[in-house]
Amino acid sequence: MISIDKAVSLSDFEEMYKIHTSVFLSFDQMTKESFLDEINHKNRLYFVAKKDNEIIGYIGLYEYDDDLSIMGVGVLKSFQNRGVGTKMLKFVKKVAKEKLKKSISLEVDVLNINATLFYKKNGFIVTNIRKKYYKDNDALVMFYYL
């Protein structure tokens, strides 16, 4: 069974960073220092997906006004396409409702077709395009309205 818990310990963050570097392309990766700065920012919420006490995924959120913005999602490759990402998104939707948010937003590289399809399957819609957001690639801005 997979559980979702708030990331609280340094070892949680170390495991999240390992996942980050294993699933993101090198030009999309943050340094360890910038990753730690990001997760320690006051308006950030980070959660980890665990199976048998092993961290297999994470999701980071930026809490802003009436929106939760997804800053990053990562799932170990050996657990991808097994419902972990969907479970994390369902959890985030629950958190957003509890916090009385009106939306959940994110940006995704226009070339990341799998992620785009995943978010669309989970109720997100494309609302905007940010030109050259990822170096040479555009970003799709997607929202899920509560």
Rosetta silent file (secondary structure, phi, psi, omega in degrees, C-alpha in Angstrom):
SEQUENCE: MISIDKAVSLSDFEEMYKIHTSVFLSFDQMTKESFLDEINHKNRLYFVAKKDNEIIGYIGLYEYDDDLSIMGVGVLKSFQNRGVGTKMLKFVKKVAKEKLKKSISLEVDVLNINATLFYKKNGFIVTNIRKKYYKDNDALVMFYYL
SCORE:     score description
SCORE:     0.000 S_00000001
   1 L     0.000  141.919 -179.187    0.000    0.000    0.000 S_00000001
   2 E   -99.892  132.300  176.275    1.209    3.500   -0.830 S_00000001
   3 E  -116.223  155.251  176.743    0.974    6.270    1.753 S_00000001
   4 E  -119.027  124.765 -177.849    1.441   10.012    1.311 S_00000001
   5 E  -132.335  155.745  174.822    3.138   11.902    4.141 S_00000001
   6 E   -67.382  136.752  175.754    4.514   15.374    4.676 S_00000001
   7 L   -76.189  122.581 -175.094    8.251   15.525    4.016 S_00000001
   8 L  -129.480  -29.870 -172.719    9.824   16.529    7.293 S_00000001
   9 L  -101.032  162.882  176.471   13.281   15.063    7.791 S_00000001
  10 H   -61.976  -36.239  178.235   16.613   15.682    6.124 S_00000001
  11 H   -66.273  -33.967  173.679   16.604   12.055    4.958 S_00000001
  12 H   -58.510  -46.795 -177.203   13.213   12.696    3.268 S_00000001
  13 H   -68.114  -35.670  176.384   14.755   15.587    1.363 S_00000001
  14 H   -62.099  -45.139  179.610   17.846   13.556    0.460 S_00000001
  15 H   -66.490  -38.394  177.091   15.638   10.815   -1.030 S_00000001
  16 H   -61.294  -41.998 -179.258   13.512   13.412   -2.854 S_00000001
  17 H   -66.181  -37.894  176.150   16.658   14.882   -4.404 S_00000001
  18 H   -60.024  -43.434  178.170   17.806   11.434   -5.543 S_00000001
  19 H   -64.427  -45.228  179.611   14.459   10.969   -7.267 S_00000001
  20 H   -53.038  -49.152 -176.497   14.664   14.485   -8.740 S_00000001
  21 H   -73.396  -20.475 -179.744   18.050   13.810  -10.318 S_00000001
  22 H   -85.811  -21.808 -175.368   16.989   10.392  -11.602 S_00000001
  23 H  -111.397  -20.711  179.972   13.826   11.526  -13.409 S_00000001
  24 L   -92.417  143.573  174.507   14.513   15.074  -14.609 S_00000001
  25 L   -62.422  151.809 -172.950   16.668   15.775  -17.644 S_00000001
  26 H   -55.371  -37.746 -178.662   20.021   17.295  -16.718 S_00000001
  27 H   -75.952  -11.876  176.604   19.096   20.794  -17.943 S_00000001
  28 H   -99.094   -2.885 -176.550   15.910   20.736  -15.813 S_00000001
  29 L   -81.585  145.728  172.144   17.669   19.634  -12.625 S_00000001
  30 L   -92.781  155.419  170.931   18.321   21.902   -9.683 S_00000001
  31 L   -69.936  162.459  179.296   21.545   21.751   -7.739 S_00000001
  32 H   -59.686  -40.030 -179.877   21.256   20.132   -4.329 S_00000001
  33 H   -64.569  -45.084  179.945   21.652   23.545   -2.689 S_00000001
  34 H   -69.398  -32.451  175.990   18.909   25.163   -4.787 S_00000001
  35 H   -64.073  -46.125  178.201   16.665   22.138   -4.194 S_00000001
  36 H   -64.527  -39.398  175.621   17.112   22.482   -0.422 S_00000001
  37 H   -60.599  -43.288 -178.879   16.513   26.250   -0.654 S_00000001
  38 H   -61.200  -48.383 -175.262   13.339   25.593   -2.625 S_00000001
  39 H   -73.537  -17.876  178.570   11.883   23.091   -0.186 S_00000001
  40 L   -91.719   -1.862  178.902   12.708   25.311    2.793 S_00000001
  41 L   -62.624  143.009 -170.720   10.867   28.332    1.342 S_00000001
  42 L   -64.154  -27.162 -177.752    8.065   29.427    3.676 S_00000001
  43 L   -98.956   19.377 -177.785    5.199   28.983    1.172 S_00000001
  44 E  -105.144  145.292  174.196    6.226   25.495    0.041 S_00000001
  45 E  -128.051  130.073  178.044    4.677   22.164    0.958 S_00000001
  46 E  -125.754  136.735  179.749    6.382   18.891    0.106 S_00000001
  47 E  -128.421  150.310  178.734    4.932   15.416    0.400 S_00000001
  48 E  -119.714  143.874  172.256    6.445   11.995   -0.187 S_00000001
  49 E   -95.941  131.560 -178.185    4.865    8.800   -1.455 S_00000001
  50 E  -126.087  143.516  170.873    6.051    5.737    0.453 S_00000001
  51 E  -130.935  122.435 -177.215    5.749    2.031   -0.088 S_00000001
  52 L    52.664   43.961  179.387    6.993   -0.199    2.729 S_00000001
  53 L    66.357    7.392  176.255    8.639    2.880    4.316 S_00000001
  54 E   -99.540  131.413  177.026   10.666    3.547    1.142 S_00000001
  55 E   -74.540  121.495 -177.675   10.203    6.931   -0.525 S_00000001
  56 E  -116.316   -6.614  179.269    9.168    6.235   -4.102 S_00000001
  57 E  -168.392  166.338  176.616    7.910    9.676   -5.125 S_00000001
  58 E  -149.216  160.136  173.533    7.433   13.275   -4.108 S_00000001
  59 E  -143.440  134.023  179.890    5.341   16.299   -4.955 S_00000001
  60 E  -115.268  139.047 -176.356    6.143   19.918   -4.152 S_00000001
  61 E  -126.987  146.783  172.581    3.599   22.707   -3.898 S_00000001
  62 E  -113.104  119.745 -178.130    3.737   26.480   -3.742 S_00000001
  63 E   -91.325  117.256 -176.310    0.881   27.936   -1.751 S_00000001
  64 E  -140.658  120.879  179.977   -0.203   31.252   -3.209 S_00000001
  65 L    43.203 -118.317 -176.621   -3.476   33.077   -2.518 S_00000001
  66 L  -100.556   21.864 -177.305   -6.289   30.809   -3.707 S_00000001
  67 E  -130.472  145.672  165.946   -4.039   28.480   -5.729 S_00000001
  68 E  -109.164  122.077  179.452   -1.687   25.587   -5.057 S_00000001
  69 E  -103.360  128.773  177.968    0.973   25.457   -7.734 S_00000001
  70 E   -79.056  118.088 -177.411    2.734   22.174   -8.359 S_00000001
  71 E   -89.914  -29.555 -179.391    6.451   22.935   -8.368 S_00000001
  72 E  -171.625  145.895  176.877    7.686   19.440   -9.032 S_00000001
  73 E  -136.238  134.858  176.140    6.648   15.815   -9.168 S_00000001
  74 E  -145.123  137.482  176.645    8.954   12.837   -9.272 S_00000001
  75 E  -132.221  132.773  176.797    8.378    9.096   -9.106 S_00000001
  76 L   -50.338  138.984 -176.876   11.112    6.469   -9.152 S_00000001
  77 H   -55.216  -35.690 -178.698   11.272    4.946  -12.621 S_00000001
  78 H   -70.095  -11.766  178.714   10.560    1.479  -11.224 S_00000001
  79 H  -113.712    2.587  178.942    7.238    2.776   -9.843 S_00000001
  80 L   -69.733  151.714 -179.016    6.127    4.897  -12.804 S_00000001
  81 L    62.130   30.800  178.042    2.861    3.954  -14.550 S_00000001
  82 L  -127.779   17.655  174.714    1.686    2.173  -11.403 S_00000001
  83 L    92.212   -0.615 -177.597   -0.687    4.808   -9.988 S_00000001
  84 H   -67.062  -47.968  179.031    1.743    6.657   -7.708 S_00000001
  85 H   -61.182  -41.993  178.495    1.452    9.998   -9.537 S_00000001
  86 H   -62.213  -42.479  179.355   -2.336    9.701   -9.679 S_00000001
  87 H   -63.468  -40.197  178.903   -2.468    8.985   -5.948 S_00000001
  88 H   -65.761  -40.597  178.863   -0.299   12.044   -5.239 S_00000001
  89 H   -65.048  -40.161  176.590   -2.540   14.258   -7.413 S_00000001
  90 H   -61.135  -40.356  177.966   -5.651   12.999   -5.614 S_00000001
  91 H   -62.690  -44.356 -179.993   -3.933   13.806   -2.332 S_00000001
  92 H   -63.446  -38.798  177.284   -3.081   17.329   -3.552 S_00000001
  93 H   -61.265  -39.035  177.913   -6.695   17.878   -4.610 S_00000001
  94 H   -65.889  -44.874  178.453   -7.768   16.931   -1.074 S_00000001
  95 H   -60.303  -44.546 -179.571   -5.183   19.301    0.453 S_00000001
  96 H   -60.938  -42.545  178.169   -6.336   22.116   -1.851 S_00000001
  97 H   -64.013  -43.444  178.975   -9.966   21.611   -0.815 S_00000001
  98 H   -61.536  -33.632 -179.463   -9.012   21.564    2.884 S_00000001
  99 L   -89.395    6.678  178.109   -7.105   24.823    2.394 S_00000001
 100 L    59.835   35.335  177.093  -10.108   26.315    0.530 S_00000001
 101 L   -79.208  156.727  179.227   -8.117   26.846   -2.664 S_00000001
 102 L   -99.516  -16.850 -176.680   -9.902   27.467   -5.951 S_00000001
 103 E  -157.051  164.078  169.816   -7.326   25.879   -8.243 S_00000001
 104 E  -126.366  131.981 -176.800   -4.205   23.811   -8.673 S_00000001
 105 E  -127.392  166.170  177.247   -1.777   24.958  -11.358 S_00000001
 106 E  -166.536  165.085  170.220    1.457   23.828  -12.987 S_00000001
 107 E  -120.124  142.693  177.965    3.735   24.340  -15.956 S_00000001
 108 E  -138.807  140.394  178.756    4.915   21.480  -18.148 S_00000001
 109 E   -57.349  131.343 -178.184    7.345   21.434  -21.054 S_00000001
 110 L   -58.102  -25.249  179.483    5.379   21.397  -24.314 S_00000001
 111 L   -84.640   -9.394 -179.602    7.562   18.481  -25.444 S_00000001
 112 L   -87.156   76.361 -175.027    6.715   16.391  -22.376 S_00000001
 113 H   -62.175  -42.037 -178.555    3.763   14.648  -23.996 S_00000001
 114 H   -61.178  -44.523  179.024    3.482   11.913  -21.347 S_00000001
 115 H   -65.671  -42.710  179.400    3.210   14.423  -18.505 S_00000001
 116 H   -59.577  -45.884  178.403    0.743   16.560  -20.450 S_00000001
 117 H   -64.451  -39.029  177.902   -1.476   13.555  -21.142 S_00000001
 118 H   -59.959  -48.567 -179.093   -1.198   12.458  -17.501 S_00000001
 119 H   -66.086  -40.347  177.436   -2.348   15.865  -16.235 S_00000001
 120 H   -61.695  -41.832  178.545   -5.171   16.054  -18.784 S_00000001
 121 H   -60.867  -27.687 -179.429   -6.315   12.574  -17.725 S_00000001
 122 L   -98.344   19.559  170.250   -6.448   13.912  -14.170 S_00000001
 123 L    93.598    3.794  178.426   -8.668   16.878  -15.031 S_00000001
 124 L   -82.315  146.634  176.901   -6.139   19.624  -15.788 S_00000001
 125 E  -123.503  148.276  177.295   -6.731   21.923  -18.746 S_00000001
 126 E   -77.444  127.073 -179.561   -4.267   24.027  -20.727 S_00000001
 127 E  -114.895  -17.219 -175.077   -4.933   27.725  -20.098 S_00000001
 128 E  -164.497  164.439  172.929   -1.842   29.418  -21.496 S_00000001
 129 E  -125.389  130.237  175.608    1.530   28.929  -23.168 S_00000001
 130 E  -102.885  113.693 -177.341    4.714   30.506  -21.803 S_00000001
 131 E   -68.156  135.601  175.434    7.164   31.037  -24.632 S_00000001
 132 E    53.359   32.075 -178.557   10.754   29.853  -24.087 S_00000001
 133 E   -67.745  -38.809  177.647    9.997   29.014  -20.428 S_00000001
 134 E  -107.082   86.996 -177.408   12.302   25.967  -20.518 S_00000001
 135 L    49.582  -98.507 -178.530   15.397   27.296  -22.268 S_00000001
 136 L   -98.046   -4.820 -175.376   14.323   26.782  -25.896 S_00000001
 137 E  -106.027  149.824  175.083   10.976   25.117  -25.205 S_00000001
 138 E   -79.960  161.148  175.544    7.604   26.565  -24.403 S_00000001
 139 E  -116.983  139.128  170.316    5.632   25.611  -21.295 S_00000001
 140 E   -87.963  129.900  173.600    1.988   24.717  -21.130 S_00000001
 141 E   -94.613  124.682 -176.100    0.259   26.342  -18.166 S_00000001
 142 E  -124.508  144.797  178.988   -2.362   23.955  -16.847 S_00000001
 143 E  -129.638  147.866  168.089   -5.063   24.375  -14.203 S_00000001
 144 E  -119.104  121.019 -176.878   -7.375   22.123  -12.287 S_00000001
 145 E   -98.645  130.870 -178.959  -10.350   24.066  -10.928 S_00000001
 146 L   -86.891    0.000    0.000  -11.924   22.968   -7.665 S_00000001
